[in-house]
Amino acid sequence: MIATLVYVDVKPECVEAFRAISIYNHDNTRKEAGNVRFDVLQSADDPTQFVLYEVFADEDAAKFHKTTEHYLRWRDEVAPYMNTPRRAVKTSPVAFD
């Protein structure tokens, strides 16, 4: 299993648009056979800060995700919404439900 934390710093005027396209990406990612979990989290302290928590069965499933229409649409649409480039941290789940 592979889990990735994606940190996104969104421009204040783009928060609602970012939320909408991220929910679209979430809903479609959850339909992928290799997806185990996909959460879109928004900071309670700073609504411009988001974390995407993505868990895939294996590296092949994670790579497949990057080829899907919904991911490519998300990637292209959110690019101008960000203050800084998104940052991904790959992890290996140790204790996971």
C-alpha positions in Angstrom: 0.0 0.0 0.0 1.2 3.5 -0.8 -0.1 6.7 0.9 0.6 10.2 -0.3 0.0 13.5 1.5 -0.4 16.4 -1.0 -0.1 19.9 0.5 -1.8 22.7 -1.4 -1.7 26.4 -0.7 -4.6 28.0 -2.5 -5.2 31.7 -3.3 -8.0 33.1 -1.2 -10.2 34.0 -4.2 -9.8 30.5 -5.5 -10.8 28.4 -2.5 -14.4 27.6 -3.6 -13.3 26.7 -7.1 -10.5 24.5 -5.7 -13.0 22.8 -3.4 -15.4 22.1 -6.2 -12.8 20.5 -8.6 -11.2 18.6 -5.7 -14.6 17.0 -4.8 -15.0 16.0 -8.4 -11.6 14.4 -8.4 -12.4 12.7 -5.1 -15.7 11.3 -6.3 -14.1 9.8 -9.4 -10.9 8.6 -7.7 -12.9 6.6 -5.2 -14.3 4.6 -8.2 -10.8 3.5 -9.2 -10.2 -0.2 -8.5 -6.9 0.4 -6.9 -7.9 3.3 -4.7 -8.2 2.6 -1.0 -8.9 6.0 0.4 -9.0 9.6 -0.9 -9.6 12.5 1.5 -9.7 16.2 0.8 -9.0 18.1 4.0 -9.2 21.9 4.6 -7.4 23.6 7.5 -9.7 24.8 10.2 -7.2 27.6 11.0 -6.5 28.7 7.5 -9.1 27.9 4.8 -6.5 28.4 2.0 -4.5 25.3 3.2 -5.5 21.9 2.0 -4.2 18.4 2.4 -5.1 15.5 0.1 -4.7 12.1 1.7 -4.4 9.5 -1.1 -4.1 5.8 -0.5 -3.6 3.3 -3.3 -3.3 -0.5 -3.2 0.2 -0.3 -4.9 2.4 1.8 -7.0 0.7 0.7 -10.2 -2.6 1.9 -8.9 -1.1 5.3 -7.9 0.5 5.6 -11.4 -2.8 4.7 -13.1 -4.5 7.5 -11.2 -2.2 10.0 -12.8 -3.5 9.0 -16.2 -7.2 9.4 -15.5 -9.4 12.1 -17.0 -10.5 13.3 -13.6 -6.9 13.6 -12.3 -5.7 15.4 -15.4 -8.6 17.8 -15.3 -8.0 18.5 -11.6 -4.2 19.0 -12.2 -4.8 21.5 -15.0 -7.6 23.4 -13.4 -6.0 23.9 -10.0 -2.6 25.0 -11.4 -3.6 28.7 -11.4 -5.4 28.5 -8.1 -2.2 27.8 -6.1 0.0 30.3 -4.3 3.0 27.8 -4.5 3.5 24.5 -6.2 1.8 21.6 -4.5 4.0 19.4 -2.4 3.6 15.6 -2.2 5.0 13.4 0.5 4.9 9.6 -0.1 4.5 7.5 2.9 4.0 3.8 3.9 1.1 3.2 6.2 2.2 1.6 9.5 -1.1 1.5 11.4 -4.0 1.9 9.1 -7.8 1.3 9.1 
